[in-house]
């Protein structure tokens, strides 16, 4: 299930999504002690993260986590945690507690998963991105662990995409569908074409289609 909102520019889309997420945080905190938010990495969400960081919210009650992470040192420029520290955990949002998915990139996969699962708290909301190959989070159709990522009851899975660098940890499809709401932020003609293809039907080669056609959660799509 999905709903689409279209905008004239990535800036407009980012601003609108920041306003929407702020409203949802206020709603959640009106009935719960804490709100959980999971964010994607990459360049696409930077404008949105910067906008959201300036919203006057009770950030100390917001638990921030990542949808996925590359298995890299915390100081690596490709690290999603570093991206959040640079573009989001600033301004008013610097008070928000944040839990990285990967603390020590030198340990083995089982140790990485053990830590990530032990510290996992189900987020209320997650903001997703999408690649031009249709992947979302680090659910890649090319990864040998893809089927496990779609079916696993565990909240965090390991994936090793053959079409992208780095081993990764990612929220599983089950964890994503356990959110109250999902948001997808996309821009550009190429991604729009892939998205429109995924809208027609569930297509295993396009991981995002599992989100768009989920019967468990609604995905709100912000498209520029």
MDAnalysis code that builds the backbone (N, CA, C; Angstrom):
import MDAnalysis as mda
import numpy as np

u = mda.Universe.empty(672, n_residues=224, atom_resindex=np.repeat(np.arange(224), 3), trajectory=True)
u.add_TopologyAttr("name", ["N", "CA", "C"] * 224)
u.add_TopologyAttr("resid", np.arange(1, 225))
u.add_TopologyAttr("resname", ["UNK", "UNK", "UNK", "UNK", "UNK", "UNK", "UNK", "UNK", "UNK", "UNK", "UNK", "UNK", "UNK", "UNK", "UNK", "UNK", "UNK", "UNK", "UNK", "UNK", "UNK", "UNK", "UNK", "UNK", "UNK", "UNK", "UNK", "UNK", "UNK", "UNK", "UNK", "UNK", "UNK", "UNK", "UNK", "UNK", "UNK", "UNK", "UNK", "UNK", "UNK", "UNK", "UNK", "UNK", "UNK", "UNK", "UNK", "UNK", "UNK", "UNK", "UNK", "UNK", "UNK", "UNK", "UNK", "UNK", "UNK", "UNK", "UNK", "UNK", "UNK", "UNK", "UNK", "UNK", "UNK", "UNK", "UNK", "UNK", "UNK", "UNK", "UNK", "UNK", "UNK", "UNK", "UNK", "UNK", "UNK", "UNK", "UNK", "UNK", "UNK", "UNK", "UNK", "UNK", "UNK", "UNK", "UNK", "UNK", "UNK", "UNK", "UNK", "UNK", "UNK", "UNK", "UNK", "UNK", "UNK", "UNK", "UNK", "UNK", "UNK", "UNK", "UNK", "UNK", "UNK", "UNK", "UNK", "UNK", "UNK", "UNK", "UNK", "UNK", "UNK", "UNK", "UNK", "UNK", "UNK", "UNK", "UNK", "UNK", "UNK", "UNK", "UNK", "UNK", "UNK", "UNK", "UNK", "UNK", "UNK", "UNK", "UNK", "UNK", "UNK", "UNK", "UNK", "UNK", "UNK", "UNK", "UNK", "UNK", "UNK", "UNK", "UNK", "UNK", "UNK", "UNK", "UNK", "UNK", "UNK", "UNK", "UNK", "UNK", "UNK", "UNK", "UNK", "UNK", "UNK", "UNK", "UNK", "UNK", "UNK", "UNK", "UNK", "UNK", "UNK", "UNK", "UNK", "UNK", "UNK", "UNK", "UNK", "UNK", "UNK", "UNK", "UNK", "UNK", "UNK", "UNK", "UNK", "UNK", "UNK", "UNK", "UNK", "UNK", "UNK", "UNK", "UNK", "UNK", "UNK", "UNK", "UNK", "UNK", "UNK", "UNK", "UNK", "UNK", "UNK", "UNK", "UNK", "UNK", "UNK", "UNK", "UNK", "UNK", "UNK", "UNK", "UNK", "UNK", "UNK", "UNK", "UNK", "UNK", "UNK", "UNK", "UNK", "UNK", "UNK", "UNK", "UNK", "UNK", "UNK", "UNK", "UNK", "UNK"])
u.atoms.positions = np.array([
    [0.846, -1.189, 0.000],
    [0.000, 0.000, 0.000],
    [0.882, 1.240, 0.000],
    [0.553, 2.201, -0.842],
    [1.359, 3.409, -0.885],
    [0.508, 4.599, -1.317],
    [1.000, 5.779, -0.947],
    [0.394, 7.043, -1.348],
    [1.502, 7.935, -1.885],
    [1.221, 8.699, -2.924],
    [2.250, 9.503, -3.581],
    [1.956, 10.993, -3.448],
    [2.977, 11.753, -3.084],
    [2.934, 13.211, -3.136],
    [4.073, 13.661, -4.039],
    [3.770, 14.462, -5.066],
    [4.777, 14.926, -6.008],
    [5.099, 16.398, -5.789],
    [6.366, 16.755, -6.000],
    [6.833, 18.115, -5.771],
    [7.681, 18.576, -6.949],
    [7.822, 19.895, -7.074],
    [8.542, 20.465, -8.207],
    [10.053, 20.357, -8.079],
    [10.551, 20.201, -6.855],
    [12.003, 20.158, -6.655],
    [12.337, 19.320, -5.425],
    [13.569, 18.783, -5.361],
    [13.996, 18.049, -4.167],
    [13.904, 18.896, -2.899],
    [14.142, 20.201, -2.999],
    [14.060, 21.085, -1.837],
    [12.642, 21.123, -1.294],
    [11.654, 21.277, -2.177],
    [10.256, 21.296, -1.746],
    [9.866, 19.964, -1.113],
    [10.290, 18.884, -1.732],
    [9.986, 17.553, -1.206],
    [10.606, 17.352, 0.172],
    [11.862, 17.775, 0.333],
    [12.553, 17.639, 1.614],
    [11.865, 18.448, 2.710],
    [11.457, 19.661, 2.380],
    [10.779, 20.512, 3.362],
    [9.447, 19.903, 3.772],
    [8.690, 19.413, 2.790],
    [7.381, 18.823, 3.088],
    [7.517, 17.576, 3.948],
    [8.517, 16.749, 3.649],
    [8.720, 15.533, 4.441],
    [9.167, 15.877, 5.854],
    [10.007, 16.881, 6.011],
    [10.444, 17.292, 7.351],
    [9.252, 17.764, 8.186],
    [8.353, 18.513, 7.579],
    [7.144, 18.980, 8.288],
    [6.275, 17.789, 8.679],
    [6.129, 16.823, 7.764],
    [5.321, 15.628, 8.039],
    [5.925, 14.792, 9.168],
    [7.219, 14.554, 9.120],
    [7.868, 13.742, 10.162],
    [7.786, 14.447, 11.514],
    [7.955, 15.762, 11.528],
    [7.832, 16.522, 12.782],
    [6.434, 16.356, 13.367],
    [5.407, 16.412, 12.510],
    [4.031, 16.234, 12.976],
    [3.830, 14.833, 13.542],
    [4.418, 13.832, 12.893],
    [4.284, 12.461, 13.379],
    [5.010, 12.268, 14.712],
    [6.168, 12.911, 14.865],
    [6.886, 12.826, 16.139],
    [6.031, 13.406, 17.262],
    [5.426, 14.545, 17.007],
    [4.562, 15.152, 18.024],
    [3.388, 14.228, 18.357],
    [2.811, 13.603, 17.338],
    [1.687, 12.681, 17.559],
    [2.126, 11.498, 18.415],
    [3.258, 10.909, 18.075],
    [3.742, 9.743, 18.820],
    [4.045, 10.110, 20.266],
    [4.706, 11.261, 20.471],
    [5.057, 11.669, 21.833],
    [3.850, 12.093, 22.657],
    [2.728, 12.299, 22.007],
    [1.504, 12.611, 22.754],
    [0.910, 11.363, 23.415],
    [1.331, 10.187, 22.954],
    [0.789, 8.937, 23.501],
    [1.870, 7.993, 24.042],
    [3.149, 8.287, 23.758],
    [4.243, 7.433, 24.206],
    [5.356, 8.284, 24.806],
    [6.203, 7.646, 25.609],
    [7.304, 8.380, 26.232],
    [8.415, 8.687, 25.252],
    [8.571, 7.841, 24.237],
    [9.639, 8.028, 23.263],
    [9.136, 7.761, 21.846],
    [9.795, 8.359, 20.872],
    [9.523, 8.099, 19.459],
    [10.780, 7.522, 18.825],
    [10.608, 6.489, 18.018],
    [11.740, 5.869, 17.347],
    [11.729, 6.176, 15.861],
    [12.869, 6.671, 15.342],
    [12.971, 7.021, 13.929],
    [14.218, 6.389, 13.333],
    [14.050, 5.731, 12.189],
    [15.178, 5.143, 11.477],
    [15.358, 5.861, 10.145],
    [16.602, 6.246, 9.841],
    [16.888, 7.007, 8.631],
    [17.836, 6.240, 7.716],
    [17.695, 6.491, 6.420],
    [18.600, 5.927, 5.428],
    [19.797, 6.849, 5.235],
    [20.859, 6.273, 4.670],
    [22.040, 7.065, 4.356],
    [22.048, 7.477, 2.888],
    [23.238, 7.781, 2.392],
    [23.370, 8.230, 1.012],
    [23.153, 9.729, 0.887],
    [23.239, 10.230, -0.355],
    [23.107, 11.663, -0.585],
    [21.657, 12.141, -0.650],
    [20.751, 11.249, -1.046],
    [19.361, 11.654, -1.283],
    [18.688, 12.318, -0.085],
    [18.886, 11.823, 1.153],
    [18.150, 12.414, 2.272],
    [18.806, 13.629, 2.922],
    [19.931, 14.107, 2.392],
    [20.673, 15.164, 3.086],
    [19.829, 16.420, 3.290],
    [19.174, 16.907, 2.240],
    [18.339, 18.107, 2.375],
    [17.250, 17.905, 3.421],
    [16.602, 16.747, 3.381],
    [15.554, 16.433, 4.354],
    [16.109, 16.413, 5.778],
    [17.250, 15.756, 5.977],
    [17.834, 15.670, 7.317],
    [18.193, 17.053, 7.852],
    [18.726, 17.908, 6.986],
    [19.069, 19.265, 7.413],
    [17.830, 20.052, 7.805],
    [16.762, 19.889, 7.043],
    [15.504, 20.573, 7.371],
    [14.943, 20.071, 8.697],
    [14.923, 18.762, 8.866],
    [14.347, 18.182, 10.083],
    [15.142, 18.565, 11.322],
    [16.457, 18.703, 11.178],
    [17.310, 19.007, 12.335],
    [16.984, 20.358, 12.957],
    [16.294, 21.203, 12.211],
    [15.982, 22.544, 12.696],
    [14.567, 22.656, 13.280],
    [13.854, 21.541, 13.303],
    [12.487, 21.555, 13.829],
    [12.504, 21.598, 15.364],
    [11.680, 22.464, 15.964],
    [11.624, 22.539, 17.434],
    [10.794, 21.397, 18.013],
    [11.472, 20.305, 18.345],
    [10.810, 19.109, 18.865],
    [11.481, 18.658, 20.155],
    [10.858, 17.738, 20.849],
    [11.453, 17.158, 22.056],
    [12.454, 16.082, 21.627],
    [13.564, 16.525, 21.093],
    [14.520, 15.602, 20.500],
    [15.113, 14.627, 21.509],
    [15.198, 15.031, 22.756],
    [15.728, 14.124, 23.762],
    [14.886, 12.882, 23.964],
    [13.640, 12.912, 23.480],
    [12.738, 11.759, 23.588],
    [12.666, 10.960, 22.291],
    [13.517, 11.299, 21.321],
    [13.509, 10.627, 20.016],
    [14.721, 9.703, 19.897],
    [14.473, 8.440, 19.715],
    [15.552, 7.475, 19.536],
    [15.852, 7.350, 18.046],
    [17.048, 7.729, 17.671],
    [17.432, 7.750, 16.261],
    [18.263, 6.511, 15.926],
    [17.926, 5.863, 14.835],
    [18.685, 4.702, 14.375],
    [18.807, 4.752, 12.853],
    [19.493, 3.770, 12.307],
    [19.705, 3.693, 10.865],
    [18.916, 2.538, 10.266],
    [18.390, 2.752, 9.072],
    [17.739, 1.689, 8.317],
    [18.772, 0.646, 7.902],
    [19.955, 1.111, 7.523],
    [21.032, 0.205, 7.138],
    [22.372, 0.894, 7.329],
    [23.417, 0.082, 7.314],
    [24.764, 0.623, 7.494],
    [25.777, -0.228, 6.751],
    [26.789, 0.426, 6.212],
    [27.926, -0.258, 5.610],
    [28.903, -0.641, 6.726],
    [29.509, -1.794, 6.591],
    [30.448, -2.258, 7.624],
    [31.781, -1.566, 7.389],
    [31.888, -0.372, 7.975],
    [33.044, 0.502, 7.832],
    [33.334, 1.173, 9.167],
    [34.545, 1.656, 9.355],
    [34.825, 2.429, 10.576],
    [33.918, 3.653, 10.667],
    [33.638, 4.077, 11.879],
    [32.732, 5.208, 12.097],
    [33.244, 6.510, 11.485],
    [34.520, 6.571, 11.203],
    [35.098, 7.791, 10.628],
    [35.176, 7.752, 9.104],
    [34.766, 6.655, 8.485],
    [34.854, 6.533, 7.029],
    [33.820, 7.439, 6.361],
    [34.192, 8.180, 5.306],
    [33.252, 9.085, 4.635],
    [32.020, 8.377, 4.071],
    [32.110, 7.052, 3.821],
    [30.974, 6.303, 3.280],
    [30.055, 5.767, 4.374],
    [30.378, 6.061, 5.623],
    [29.619, 5.552, 6.764],
    [28.328, 6.345, 6.959],
    [27.204, 5.651, 7.076],
    [25.918, 6.334, 7.245],
    [25.803, 7.042, 8.592],
    [26.430, 6.479, 9.623],
    [26.411, 7.140, 10.933],
    [27.097, 8.495, 10.860],
    [28.206, 8.560, 10.126],
    [28.915, 9.832, 9.970],
    [28.036, 10.834, 9.227],
    [27.302, 10.353, 8.226],
    [26.383, 11.229, 7.491],
    [25.335, 11.832, 8.430],
    [24.782, 11.007, 9.326],
    [23.786, 11.522, 10.275],
    [24.406, 12.548, 11.216],
    [25.614, 12.266, 11.699],
    [26.273, 13.221, 12.588],
    [26.535, 14.555, 11.873],
    [26.874, 14.474, 10.593],
    [27.221, 15.669, 9.831],
    [26.003, 16.496, 9.452],
    [24.922, 15.839, 9.064],
    [23.788, 16.553, 8.475],
    [22.516, 16.566, 9.319],
    [22.452, 15.732, 10.353],
    [21.217, 15.692, 11.135],
    [21.415, 15.943, 12.622],
    [22.373, 15.313, 13.240],
    [22.552, 15.451, 14.691],
    [23.244, 16.770, 15.004],
    [22.659, 17.835, 14.495],
    [23.134, 19.203, 14.628],
    [21.927, 20.070, 15.000],
    [22.172, 21.379, 15.126],
    [21.057, 22.315, 15.381],
    [20.211, 21.812, 16.546],
    [18.899, 21.843, 16.410],
    [18.033, 21.416, 17.516],
    [18.089, 19.907, 17.752],
    [18.390, 19.143, 16.701],
    [18.382, 17.685, 16.812],
    [19.628, 17.109, 17.475],
    [20.577, 17.950, 17.846],
    [21.790, 17.416, 18.473],
    [21.505, 16.758, 19.820],
    [20.335, 17.030, 20.393],
    [19.976, 16.417, 21.672],
    [19.429, 14.999, 21.518],
    [19.202, 14.563, 20.291],
    [18.598, 13.250, 20.066],
    [19.603, 12.123, 20.306],
    [19.242, 11.103, 21.089],
    [20.128, 9.953, 21.268],
    [20.176, 9.105, 19.997],
    [21.383, 8.690, 19.638],
    [21.581, 7.939, 18.398],
    [22.358, 6.670, 18.675],
    [21.889, 5.544, 18.106],
    [22.565, 4.260, 18.268],
    [23.033, 3.754, 16.908],
    [24.343, 3.759, 16.630],
    [24.851, 3.230, 15.356],
    [24.570, 1.731, 15.225],
    [24.451, 1.260, 13.998],
    [24.273, -0.180, 13.761],
    [25.601, -0.924, 13.898],
    [26.679, -0.274, 13.476],
    [28.003, -0.900, 13.502],
    [28.926, -0.067, 14.369],
    [29.443, -0.681, 15.439],
    [30.388, 0.017, 16.314],
    [31.833, -0.351, 15.990],
    [32.051, -1.619, 15.655],
    [33.411, -2.093, 15.380],
    [33.394, -2.884, 14.077],
    [33.876, -2.272, 13.009],
    [33.819, -2.896, 11.687],
    [34.818, -4.044, 11.539],
    [35.685, -4.237, 12.518],
    [36.721, -5.262, 12.394],
    [36.254, -6.650, 12.822],
    [35.097, -6.747, 13.477],
    [34.628, -8.047, 13.961],
    [33.868, -8.778, 12.860],
    [33.634, -10.076, 13.078],
    [32.955, -10.893, 12.075],
    [31.461, -10.605, 11.985],
    [30.848, -11.172, 10.976],
    [29.427, -10.911, 10.703],
    [28.541, -11.327, 11.866],
    [28.784, -12.489, 12.443],
    [27.934, -12.960, 13.541],
    [28.016, -12.027, 14.746],
    [29.208, -11.520, 15.018],
    [29.373, -10.583, 16.131],
    [28.668, -9.266, 15.827],
    [28.765, -8.811, 14.593],
    [28.062, -7.589, 14.176],
    [26.554, -7.742, 14.377],
    [26.023, -8.875, 13.921],
    [24.582, -9.127, 14.044],
    [24.162, -9.257, 15.509],
    [24.981, -9.926, 16.293],
    [24.662, -10.104, 17.717],
    [24.506, -8.765, 18.413],
    [25.456, -7.845, 18.170],
    [25.381, -6.526, 18.790],
    [24.185, -5.743, 18.276],
    [24.000, -5.729, 16.948],
    [22.943, -4.918, 16.356],
    [21.559, -5.393, 16.807],
    [21.376, -6.691, 16.879],
    [20.078, -7.226, 17.305],
    [19.837, -6.991, 18.792],
    [20.893, -7.085, 19.586],
    [20.746, -6.883, 21.036],
    [20.359, -5.452, 21.367],
    [20.832, -4.505, 20.566],
    [20.569, -3.092, 20.847],
    [19.386, -2.541, 20.047],
    [18.721, -3.412, 19.290],
    [17.641, -2.965, 18.399],
    [16.381, -2.597, 19.170],
    [15.805, -1.480, 18.829],
    [14.473, -1.091, 19.298],
    [13.642, -0.775, 18.055],
    [12.476, -1.386, 17.953],
    [11.655, -1.191, 16.763],
    [11.282, 0.280, 16.591],
    [11.661, 0.889, 15.465],
    [11.274, 2.288, 15.252],
    [9.797, 2.429, 14.911],
    [9.241, 3.583, 15.248],
    [7.861, 3.885, 14.873],
    [7.775, 4.251, 13.397],
    [8.768, 5.004, 12.920],
    [8.791, 5.503, 11.549],
    [10.148, 5.209, 10.931],
    [10.162, 4.985, 9.622],
    [11.429, 4.861, 8.903],
    [11.331, 5.631, 7.593],
    [12.398, 6.325, 7.269],
    [12.487, 7.067, 6.009],
    [13.456, 6.321, 5.099],
    [12.949, 5.865, 3.972],
    [13.713, 5.044, 3.046],
    [14.161, 5.839, 1.837],
    [15.207, 5.354, 1.213],
    [15.603, 5.810, -0.104],
    [15.464, 4.649, -1.070],
    [15.804, 4.873, -2.323],
    [15.736, 3.821, -3.328],
    [16.840, 4.032, -4.359],
    [17.530, 2.965, -4.712],
    [18.550, 3.064, -5.748],
    [17.947, 2.898, -7.138],
    [18.732, 3.194, -8.138],
    [18.256, 3.058, -9.519],
    [18.059, 1.604, -9.926],
    [18.546, 0.669, -9.076],
    [18.297, -0.756, -9.306],
    [17.081, -1.244, -8.533],
    [16.398, -0.327, -7.837],
    [15.209, -0.700, -7.079],
    [15.479, -1.193, -5.675],
    [16.746, -1.151, -5.218],
    [16.995, -1.593, -3.841],
    [16.531, -0.515, -2.861],
    [16.188, -0.954, -1.673],
    [15.860, -0.031, -0.592],
    [16.450, -0.591, 0.682],
    [16.761, 0.284, 1.663],
    [17.601, -0.126, 2.794],
    [18.852, -0.761, 2.157],
    [19.310, -1.905, 2.677],
    [20.355, -2.644, 1.961],
    [19.801, -3.988, 1.514],
    [18.550, -3.949, 1.061],
    [17.927, -5.127, 0.467],
    [18.192, -5.076, -1.038],
    [19.201, -5.822, -1.464],
    [19.604, -5.875, -2.866],
    [19.192, -7.219, -3.453],
    [18.554, -7.192, -4.611],
    [18.138, -8.435, -5.253],
    [19.332, -9.303, -5.629],
    [20.495, -8.697, -5.853],
    [21.690, -9.442, -6.263],
    [22.398, -10.118, -5.095],
    [22.077, -9.755, -3.875],
    [22.801, -10.284, -2.716],
    [22.409, -11.737, -2.453],
    [23.381, -12.594, -2.127],
    [23.040, -13.994, -1.831],
    [22.135, -14.134, -0.604],
    [22.096, -13.123, 0.243],
    [21.262, -13.174, 1.457],
    [19.880, -12.551, 1.227],
    [19.553, -12.207, -0.024],
    [18.321, -11.471, -0.319],
    [17.067, -12.196, 0.183],
    [16.947, -13.474, -0.137],
    [15.745, -14.203, 0.276],
    [15.617, -14.241, 1.793],
    [16.737, -14.416, 2.477],
    [16.713, -14.399, 3.939],
    [16.264, -13.038, 4.464],
    [16.731, -11.959, 3.818],
    [16.355, -10.607, 4.245],
    [14.859, -10.368, 4.090],
    [14.248, -11.021, 3.103],
    [12.805, -10.880, 2.884],
    [11.987, -11.720, 3.848],
    [12.538, -12.836, 4.302],
    [11.749, -13.798, 5.080],
    [12.123, -13.874, 6.552],
    [13.293, -13.363, 6.912],
    [13.784, -13.525, 8.278],
    [12.899, -12.815, 9.297],
    [12.608, -13.473, 10.439],
    [11.901, -12.799, 11.528],
    [12.814, -11.875, 12.323],
    [14.133, -11.973, 12.091],
    [15.080, -11.118, 12.811],
    [14.967, -9.678, 12.305],
    [15.148, -8.691, 13.180],
    [15.011, -7.303, 12.742],
    [16.182, -6.808, 11.913],
    [17.380, -7.373, 12.138],
    [18.576, -6.939, 11.429],
    [19.201, -8.137, 10.718],
    [19.558, -7.937, 9.451],
    [20.186, -8.992, 8.661],
    [21.470, -8.457, 8.033],
    [22.329, -9.361, 7.611],
    [23.550, -8.996, 6.892],
    [23.323, -9.218, 5.405],
    [23.836, -8.315, 4.580],
    [23.746, -8.488, 3.127],
    [25.094, -8.158, 2.489],
    [25.371, -8.826, 1.378],
    [26.613, -8.603, 0.647],
    [26.271, -8.399, -0.828],
    [25.877, -7.198, -1.224],
    [25.488, -6.972, -2.619],
    [26.669, -7.147, -3.568],
    [26.385, -7.721, -4.737],
    [27.436, -7.865, -5.743],
    [27.508, -6.648, -6.653],
    [26.465, -5.810, -6.613],
    [26.418, -4.632, -7.491],
    [26.798, -3.343, -6.766],
    [27.177, -3.446, -5.502],
    [27.533, -2.267, -4.706],
    [28.629, -2.654, -3.727],
    [29.455, -1.702, -3.321],
    [30.565, -2.031, -2.422],
    [30.116, -2.243, -0.980],
    [30.942, -2.920, -0.227],
    [30.831, -3.070, 1.224],
    [29.779, -4.090, 1.653],
    [30.169, -4.849, 2.663],
    [29.216, -5.674, 3.404],
    [28.336, -4.724, 4.214],
    [27.093, -5.129, 4.461],
    [26.161, -4.222, 5.129],
    [25.302, -4.936, 6.164],
    [24.783, -4.149, 7.093],
    [23.689, -4.578, 7.963],
    [22.471, -3.777, 7.570],
    [21.301, -4.400, 7.662],
    [20.078, -3.734, 7.227],
    [18.890, -4.205, 8.051],
    [17.922, -3.317, 8.218],
    [16.632, -3.768, 8.725],
    [16.063, -4.768, 7.719],
    [15.472, -5.821, 8.216],
    [14.845, -6.823, 7.357],
    [13.495, -6.301, 6.856],
    [12.922, -6.985, 5.888],
    [11.585, -6.610, 5.420],
    [10.591, -6.675, 6.571],
    [10.717, -7.686, 7.425],
    [9.814, -7.815, 8.563],
    [9.907, -6.601, 9.488],
    [11.113, -6.131, 9.756],
    [11.294, -4.968, 10.632],
    [10.721, -3.708, 9.992],
    [10.944, -3.547, 8.691],
    [10.406, -2.374, 7.997],
    [8.876, -2.386, 8.029],
    [8.290, -3.552, 7.815],
    [6.826, -3.655, 7.819],
    [6.235, -3.532, 9.220],
    [7.076, -3.614, 10.248],
    [6.604, -3.477, 11.629],
    [6.562, -2.023, 12.091],
    [7.027, -1.103, 11.241],
    [6.910, 0.326, 11.545],
    [5.435, 0.756, 11.447],
    [5.091, 1.808, 12.175],
    [3.744, 2.361, 12.035],
    [3.523, 2.901, 10.636],
    [4.534, 3.603, 10.113],
    [4.476, 4.163, 8.769],
    [5.872, 4.183, 8.171],
    [5.912, 4.070, 6.851],
    [7.160, 4.201, 6.117],
    [7.068, 5.391, 5.172],
    [8.214, 5.998, 4.914],
    [8.294, 7.119, 3.974],
    [9.395, 6.813, 2.973],
    [9.138, 7.118, 1.715],
    [10.117, 6.916, 0.654],
    [10.385, 8.247, -0.023],
    [11.649, 8.633, -0.057],
    [12.058, 9.908, -0.650],
    [12.859, 9.629, -1.914],
    [12.333, 10.048, -3.079],
    [13.037, 9.816, -4.337],
    [13.006, 11.076, -5.196],
    [13.997, 11.205, -6.081],
    [14.026, 12.326, -7.017],
    [14.780, 11.903, -8.271],
    [14.468, 12.552, -9.374],
    [15.143, 12.278, -10.636],
    [14.340, 11.359, -11.538],
    [14.516, 11.529, -12.840],
    [13.746, 10.770, -13.829],
    [14.042, 9.275, -13.786],
    [15.303, 8.901, -13.580],
    [15.644, 7.482, -13.582],
    [14.997, 6.745, -12.418],
    [15.062, 7.338, -11.236],
    [14.437, 6.695, -10.086],
    [12.918, 6.700, -10.220],
    [12.370, 7.759, -10.796],
    [10.929, 7.811, -10.994],
    [10.470, 6.682, -11.928],
    [11.255, 6.400, -12.956],
    [10.904, 5.323, -13.884],
    [10.932, 3.959, -13.182],
    [11.941, 3.740, -12.346],
    [12.032, 2.478, -11.598],
    [10.871, 2.376, -10.611],
    [10.578, 3.471, -9.935],
    [9.469, 3.492, -8.988],
    [8.145, 3.156, -9.683],
    [7.906, 3.760, -10.835],
    [6.646, 3.521, -11.552],
    [6.530, 2.064, -11.988],
    [7.645, 1.466, -12.349],
    [7.636, 0.035, -12.692],
    [7.281, -0.803, -11.470],
    [7.844, -0.435, -10.324],
    [7.587, -1.185, -9.092],
    [6.154, -1.010, -8.605],
    [5.512, 0.075, -9.010],
    [4.133, 0.328, -8.583],
    [3.147, -0.687, -9.151],
    [3.439, -1.233, -10.336],
    [2.479, -2.083, -11.034],
    [2.214, -3.388, -10.301],
    [3.269, -4.013, -9.806],
    [3.110, -5.319, -9.163],
    [4.355, -5.648, -8.359],
    [4.206, -6.607, -7.448],
    [5.359, -7.080, -6.685],
    [6.313, -7.773, -7.657],
    [7.547, -7.319, -7.698],
    [8.547, -7.843, -8.621],
    [9.813, -8.145, -7.844],
    [10.171, -9.425, -7.699],
    [11.333, -9.789, -6.885],
    [12.623, -9.072, -7.262],
    [12.787, -8.707, -8.537],
    [14.021, -8.029, -8.936],
    [14.065, -6.581, -8.463],
    [12.952, -6.071, -7.936],
    [12.873, -4.707, -7.418],
    [12.469, -4.771, -5.943],
    [13.437, -4.789, -5.029],
    [13.097, -4.900, -3.610],
    [12.079, -3.869, -3.125],
    [12.117, -2.655, -3.688],
    [11.178, -1.624, -3.239],
    [9.733, -2.045, -3.460],
    [9.491, -2.953, -4.410],
    [8.110, -3.367, -4.686],
    [7.498, -4.103, -3.495],
    [8.327, -4.754, -2.669],
    [7.805, -5.431, -1.478],
    [7.260, -4.410, -0.474],
    [7.850, -3.234, -0.451],
    [7.369, -2.163, 0.422],
    [6.100, -1.546, -0.155],
    [6.119, -1.243, -1.435],
    [4.982, -0.576, -2.062],
    [3.726, -1.435, -2.064],
    [3.891, -2.748, -2.086],
    [2.739, -3.651, -2.136],
    [2.524, -4.388, -0.813],
    [3.129, -3.895, 0.245],
    [2.939, -4.495, 1.565],
    [1.485, -4.373, 2.008],
    [1.005, -5.408, 2.657],
    [-0.336, -5.383, 3.250],
    [-0.284, -5.053, 4.739],
    [0.922, -4.753, 5.246],
    [1.095, -4.525, 6.675],
    [1.325, -3.064, 7.035],
    [1.836, -2.268, 6.092],
    [2.200, -0.886, 6.401],
    [2.007, -0.033, 5.155],
    [1.653, 1.217, 5.359],
    [1.485, 2.155, 4.239],
    [2.801, 2.905, 4.040],
    [3.221, 3.016, 2.786],
    [4.425, 3.774, 2.433],
    [4.001, 5.086, 1.803],
    [4.424, 6.194, 2.387],
    [4.113, 7.519, 1.867],
    [5.299, 7.979, 1.015],
    [5.057, 8.168, -0.263],
    [6.124, 8.445, -1.221],
    [6.195, 9.946, -1.494],
    [7.383, 10.513, -1.290],
    [7.647, 11.920, -1.587],
    [8.575, 11.965, -2.796],
    [8.032, 12.441, -3.907],
    [8.717, 12.327, -5.187],
    [8.925, 13.705, -5.816],
    [10.140, 13.974, -6.287],
    [10.437, 15.243, -6.961],
    [10.999, 14.965, -8.339],
])
